[in-house]
Amino acid sequence: MIKTMETQENNLLINLHRWAFRQDENFTTESFVHLLNHLIMDEPKIATKILRKLTGDFLKLKVRETSNVRIITQPITDSGKPDIEISVGRFVFFIEVKVESETNENQLKRYKNALKGFKDKETKLIFLSKYPISSDLKFKPDLAVRWYQVGDWLERELRSDNIKPLSRFFIEQFHGFLGKQNMIVKKVSSPISESLKSYQKKVGDLAKALGNMRSMKRLEEIQELRPVRELMILMGDALDAFKGKVTYRFLSGQHKGGGGWALA
């Protein structure tokens, strides 16, 4: 069974992350690379699938080839230190990781230029982020991947009964960490969940986006969120029969329990 964040009460990554002050990206990067390197050694079949998807189907390895894969963090180049380098055979990939910070176009240009130094290799610059890559960027990476996609890949693997216990533990821990950081889309079980999932793919952080909405009108303006607005109206109508006039009011982040919508 796939553990959700509500049932994962003892997640080492979540507990350690509390001490990673202003180090979200470094902590997330190191945790992800640790997981990938473990899977290469312990679950090479899973590793080949994750690496293939992470590189946009560019890196198609046989299971026996995974032992040659080298994954490190912050390799030193003449143009800076990309967050992750993956190399195997004739392939070299740089991955720039973002969680909350904005995209640095000059940074991407430098790393793309650094890849040109691997003259006899096939290279790709991958951008791995929580939020969608900005359409305003003049320079774009070869491939953009979102953290929610990584979460989906890991969740699929957890459905298998053939994963070794330690590998399952590491995958569950990282998947749970992504959930805590609002970087994955929770399981879809209704049309409304589908709508929320679609909207999260656009904004990256669903909780933050909804928390910034101060009126019901805003829900009407966003097509994906109209089913949510309709549900809220139906709930209000149902409660109205029992307790008189029902309205929604927005609770600021200073309210106990944080910001959000509430019946008043």
Secondary structure, DSSP 4 states (H G I P E B T S, - for coil): -PPPTTT----HHHHHHTT-TT-HHHHHHHHHHHHHHHHHHH-HHHHHHHHHHHTTT-----GGGGGG-EEEES--BTTB--SEEEEETTEEEEEEE-SSSPP-HHHHHHHHHHHTT-TTSEEEEEEEESSPPPTT-SS--SEEEEHHHHHHHHHHHHT-S-S-HHHHHHHHHHHHHHHHTT-SPPPP-SHHHHHHHHHHHHHS-HHHHHHT--SHHHHHHSGGGHHHHHHHHHHHHHHHHHHS---EEEEPTTSTT-SEEEE-
